[in-house]
Amino acid sequence: MRRLEDQGLLTSEWDTTESRPRKVYRTSRDGDQLLAA
């Protein structure tokens, strides 16, 4: 996951709305374009 984030294909953020924080990953625009190809 870290490599994909470093390549700009994923973004991440911490979700702290629940009792335990968790890191949520999403595809970036570049990641979406790569998946669509």
PyMOL Python script that loads the backbone (N, CA, C, O; Angstrom):
from pymol import cmd

cmd.read_pdbstr("""\
ATOM      1  N   MET A   1       0.830  -1.186   0.000  1.00  0.00           N
ATOM      2  CA  MET A   1       0.000   0.000   0.000  1.00  0.00           C
ATOM      3  C   MET A   1       0.879   1.255   0.000  1.00  0.00           C
ATOM      4  O   MET A   1       0.580   2.245  -0.668  1.00  0.00           O
ATOM      5  N   ARG A   2       1.953   1.185   0.756  1.00  0.00           N
ATOM      6  CA  ARG A   2       2.827   2.360   0.845  1.00  0.00           C
ATOM      7  C   ARG A   2       3.441   2.701  -0.511  1.00  0.00           C
ATOM      8  O   ARG A   2       3.546   3.873  -0.873  1.00  0.00           O
ATOM      9  N   ARG A   3       3.842   1.680  -1.254  1.00  0.00           N
ATOM     10  CA  ARG A   3       4.420   1.931  -2.582  1.00  0.00           C
ATOM     11  C   ARG A   3       3.402   2.578  -3.514  1.00  0.00           C
ATOM     12  O   ARG A   3       3.727   3.513  -4.245  1.00  0.00           O
ATOM     13  N   LEU A   4       2.179   2.080  -3.485  1.00  0.00           N
ATOM     14  CA  LEU A   4       1.136   2.664  -4.337  1.00  0.00           C
ATOM     15  C   LEU A   4       0.856   4.105  -3.941  1.00  0.00           C
ATOM     16  O   LEU A   4       0.587   4.950  -4.795  1.00  0.00           O
ATOM     17  N   GLU A   5       0.919   4.381  -2.655  1.00  0.00           N
ATOM     18  CA  GLU A   5       0.722   5.750  -2.183  1.00  0.00           C
ATOM     19  C   GLU A   5       1.891   6.632  -2.627  1.00  0.00           C
ATOM     20  O   GLU A   5       1.687   7.770  -3.049  1.00  0.00           O
ATOM     21  N   ASP A   6       3.108   6.108  -2.532  1.00  0.00           N
ATOM     22  CA  ASP A   6       4.286   6.864  -2.970  1.00  0.00           C
ATOM     23  C   ASP A   6       4.254   7.147  -4.470  1.00  0.00           C
ATOM     24  O   ASP A   6       4.762   8.174  -4.919  1.00  0.00           O
ATOM     25  N   GLN A   7       3.661   6.242  -5.242  1.00  0.00           N
ATOM     26  CA  GLN A   7       3.555   6.414  -6.690  1.00  0.00           C
ATOM     27  C   GLN A   7       2.395   7.327  -7.079  1.00  0.00           C
ATOM     28  O   GLN A   7       2.232   7.652  -8.255  1.00  0.00           O
ATOM     29  N   GLY A   8       1.595   7.740  -6.111  1.00  0.00           N
ATOM     30  CA  GLY A   8       0.475   8.631  -6.385  1.00  0.00           C
ATOM     31  C   GLY A   8      -0.778   7.920  -6.860  1.00  0.00           C
ATOM     32  O   GLY A   8      -1.688   8.561  -7.386  1.00  0.00           O
ATOM     33  N   LEU A   9      -0.842   6.596  -6.683  1.00  0.00           N
ATOM     34  CA  LEU A   9      -2.006   5.836  -7.137  1.00  0.00           C
ATOM     35  C   LEU A   9      -3.060   5.692  -6.052  1.00  0.00           C
ATOM     36  O   LEU A   9      -4.217   5.393  -6.347  1.00  0.00           O
ATOM     37  N   LEU A  10      -2.672   5.903  -4.804  1.00  0.00           N
ATOM     38  CA  LEU A  10      -3.592   5.839  -3.670  1.00  0.00           C
ATOM     39  C   LEU A  10      -3.434   7.078  -2.813  1.00  0.00           C
ATOM     40  O   LEU A  10      -2.372   7.699  -2.787  1.00  0.00           O
ATOM     41  N   THR A  11      -4.494   7.430  -2.116  1.00  0.00           N
ATOM     42  CA  THR A  11      -4.425   8.448  -1.071  1.00  0.00           C
ATOM     43  C   THR A  11      -4.892   7.792   0.223  1.00  0.00           C
ATOM     44  O   THR A  11      -5.619   6.799   0.195  1.00  0.00           O
ATOM     45  N   SER A  12      -4.478   8.342   1.341  1.00  0.00           N
ATOM     46  CA  SER A  12      -4.898   7.765   2.617  1.00  0.00           C
ATOM     47  C   SER A  12      -5.223   8.876   3.602  1.00  0.00           C
ATOM     48  O   SER A  12      -4.741  10.003   3.492  1.00  0.00           O
ATOM     49  N   GLU A  13      -6.052   8.520   4.561  1.00  0.00           N
ATOM     50  CA  GLU A  13      -6.385   9.446   5.648  1.00  0.00           C
ATOM     51  C   GLU A  13      -6.797   8.617   6.853  1.00  0.00           C
ATOM     52  O   GLU A  13      -7.212   7.466   6.720  1.00  0.00           O
ATOM     53  N   TRP A  14      -6.681   9.210   8.014  1.00  0.00           N
ATOM     54  CA  TRP A  14      -7.071   8.530   9.244  1.00  0.00           C
ATOM     55  C   TRP A  14      -8.534   8.791   9.538  1.00  0.00           C
ATOM     56  O   TRP A  14      -8.980   9.938   9.517  1.00  0.00           O
ATOM     57  N   ASP A  15      -9.283   7.737   9.810  1.00  0.00           N
ATOM     58  CA  ASP A  15     -10.686   7.832  10.212  1.00  0.00           C
ATOM     59  C   ASP A  15     -10.728   7.661  11.727  1.00  0.00           C
ATOM     60  O   ASP A  15     -10.447   6.580  12.244  1.00  0.00           O
ATOM     61  N   THR A  16     -11.076   8.722  12.427  1.00  0.00           N
ATOM     62  CA  THR A  16     -11.089   8.687  13.893  1.00  0.00           C
ATOM     63  C   THR A  16     -12.504   8.798  14.452  1.00  0.00           C
ATOM     64  O   THR A  16     -12.686   9.143  15.620  1.00  0.00           O
ATOM     65  N   THR A  17     -13.501   8.508  13.626  1.00  0.00           N
ATOM     66  CA  THR A  17     -14.881   8.652  14.089  1.00  0.00           C
ATOM     67  C   THR A  17     -15.301   7.516  15.011  1.00  0.00           C
ATOM     68  O   THR A  17     -16.238   7.674  15.793  1.00  0.00           O
ATOM     69  N   GLU A  18     -14.624   6.376  14.932  1.00  0.00           N
ATOM     70  CA  GLU A  18     -14.973   5.254  15.795  1.00  0.00           C
ATOM     71  C   GLU A  18     -13.987   5.175  16.953  1.00  0.00           C
ATOM     72  O   GLU A  18     -13.087   6.008  17.069  1.00  0.00           O
ATOM     73  N   SER A  19     -14.157   4.189  17.794  1.00  0.00           N
ATOM     74  CA  SER A  19     -13.331   4.093  18.997  1.00  0.00           C
ATOM     75  C   SER A  19     -11.854   3.877  18.673  1.00  0.00           C
ATOM     76  O   SER A  19     -10.985   4.376  19.388  1.00  0.00           O
ATOM     77  N   ARG A  20     -11.564   3.139  17.603  1.00  0.00           N
ATOM     78  CA  ARG A  20     -10.173   2.902  17.217  1.00  0.00           C
ATOM     79  C   ARG A  20      -9.897   3.590  15.889  1.00  0.00           C
ATOM     80  O   ARG A  20     -10.639   3.385  14.929  1.00  0.00           O
ATOM     81  N   PRO A  21      -8.856   4.394  15.812  1.00  0.00           N
ATOM     82  CA  PRO A  21      -8.530   5.038  14.536  1.00  0.00           C
ATOM     83  C   PRO A  21      -8.109   3.991  13.501  1.00  0.00           C
ATOM     84  O   PRO A  21      -7.484   2.985  13.837  1.00  0.00           O
ATOM     85  N   ARG A  22      -8.459   4.242  12.247  1.00  0.00           N
ATOM     86  CA  ARG A  22      -8.041   3.343  11.185  1.00  0.00           C
ATOM     87  C   ARG A  22      -7.658   4.157   9.962  1.00  0.00           C
ATOM     88  O   ARG A  22      -8.192   5.242   9.733  1.00  0.00           O
ATOM     89  N   LYS A  23      -6.743   3.635   9.190  1.00  0.00           N
ATOM     90  CA  LYS A  23      -6.275   4.313   7.997  1.00  0.00           C
ATOM     91  C   LYS A  23      -7.112   3.841   6.811  1.00  0.00           C
ATOM     92  O   LYS A  23      -7.226   2.641   6.559  1.00  0.00           O
ATOM     93  N   VAL A  24      -7.695   4.795   6.087  1.00  0.00           N
ATOM     94  CA  VAL A  24      -8.570   4.495   4.959  1.00  0.00           C
ATOM     95  C   VAL A  24      -7.840   4.887   3.677  1.00  0.00           C
ATOM     96  O   VAL A  24      -7.328   5.999   3.553  1.00  0.00           O
ATOM     97  N   TYR A  25      -7.803   3.955   2.728  1.00  0.00           N
ATOM     98  CA  TYR A  25      -7.147   4.192   1.444  1.00  0.00           C
ATOM     99  C   TYR A  25      -8.189   4.358   0.354  1.00  0.00           C
ATOM    100  O   TYR A  25      -9.227   3.698   0.358  1.00  0.00           O
ATOM    101  N   ARG A  26      -7.893   5.255  -0.582  1.00  0.00           N
ATOM    102  CA  ARG A  26      -8.747   5.467  -1.755  1.00  0.00           C
ATOM    103  C   ARG A  26      -7.845   5.612  -2.972  1.00  0.00           C
ATOM    104  O   ARG A  26      -6.699   6.048  -2.865  1.00  0.00           O
ATOM    105  N   THR A  27      -8.380   5.239  -4.131  1.00  0.00           N
ATOM    106  CA  THR A  27      -7.595   5.436  -5.347  1.00  0.00           C
ATOM    107  C   THR A  27      -7.608   6.916  -5.722  1.00  0.00           C
ATOM    108  O   THR A  27      -8.607   7.611  -5.540  1.00  0.00           O
ATOM    109  N   SER A  28      -6.496   7.373  -6.239  1.00  0.00           N
ATOM    110  CA  SER A  28      -6.395   8.753  -6.714  1.00  0.00           C
ATOM    111  C   SER A  28      -6.888   8.805  -8.159  1.00  0.00           C
ATOM    112  O   SER A  28      -7.271   7.776  -8.716  1.00  0.00           O
ATOM    113  N   ARG A  29      -6.883   9.977  -8.767  1.00  0.00           N
ATOM    114  CA  ARG A  29      -7.273  10.091 -10.181  1.00  0.00           C
ATOM    115  C   ARG A  29      -6.375   9.225 -11.051  1.00  0.00           C
ATOM    116  O   ARG A  29      -6.848   8.517 -11.939  1.00  0.00           O
ATOM    117  N   ASP A  30      -5.068   9.290 -10.786  1.00  0.00           N
ATOM    118  CA  ASP A  30      -4.133   8.470 -11.562  1.00  0.00           C
ATOM    119  C   ASP A  30      -4.414   6.985 -11.354  1.00  0.00           C
ATOM    120  O   ASP A  30      -4.338   6.200 -12.299  1.00  0.00           O
ATOM    121  N   GLY A  31      -4.736   6.602 -10.136  1.00  0.00           N
ATOM    122  CA  GLY A  31      -5.064   5.209  -9.848  1.00  0.00           C
ATOM    123  C   GLY A  31      -6.334   4.774 -10.556  1.00  0.00           C
ATOM    124  O   GLY A  31      -6.404   3.661 -11.078  1.00  0.00           O
ATOM    125  N   ASP A  32      -7.341   5.643 -10.581  1.00  0.00           N
ATOM    126  CA  ASP A  32      -8.583   5.340 -11.295  1.00  0.00           C
ATOM    127  C   ASP A  32      -8.326   5.164 -12.788  1.00  0.00           C
ATOM    128  O   ASP A  32      -8.877   4.260 -13.416  1.00  0.00           O
ATOM    129  N   GLN A  33      -7.485   6.031 -13.354  1.00  0.00           N
ATOM    130  CA  GLN A  33      -7.175   5.937 -14.781  1.00  0.00           C
ATOM    131  C   GLN A  33      -6.418   4.647 -15.087  1.00  0.00           C
ATOM    132  O   GLN A  33      -6.660   4.018 -16.117  1.00  0.00           O
ATOM    133  N   LEU A  34      -5.517   4.255 -14.215  1.00  0.00           N
ATOM    134  CA  LEU A  34      -4.764   3.018 -14.418  1.00  0.00           C
ATOM    135  C   LEU A  34      -5.691   1.809 -14.360  1.00  0.00           C
ATOM    136  O   LEU A  34      -5.545   0.879 -15.153  1.00  0.00           O
ATOM    137  N   LEU A  35      -6.632   1.814 -13.440  1.00  0.00           N
ATOM    138  CA  LEU A  35      -7.571   0.697 -13.330  1.00  0.00           C
ATOM    139  C   LEU A  35      -8.507   0.620 -14.534  1.00  0.00           C
ATOM    140  O   LEU A  35      -8.903  -0.471 -14.945  1.00  0.00           O
ATOM    141  N   ALA A  36      -8.861   1.772 -15.097  1.00  0.00           N
ATOM    142  CA  ALA A  36      -9.779   1.804 -16.230  1.00  0.00           C
ATOM    143  C   ALA A  36      -9.099   1.375 -17.533  1.00  0.00           C
ATOM    144  O   ALA A  36      -9.776   0.990 -18.486  1.00  0.00           O
ATOM    145  N   ALA A  37      -7.776   1.439 -17.579  1.00  0.00           N
ATOM    146  CA  ALA A  37      -7.039   1.100 -18.817  1.00  0.00           C
ATOM    147  C   ALA A  37      -6.997  -0.387 -19.069  1.00  0.00           C
ATOM    148  O   ALA A  37      -6.419  -0.829 -20.061  1.00  0.00           O
TER     149      ALA A  37
END
""", "prot")
cmd.dss("prot")
cmd.show_as("cartoon", "prot")
cmd.util.cbc("prot")
cmd.orient("prot")
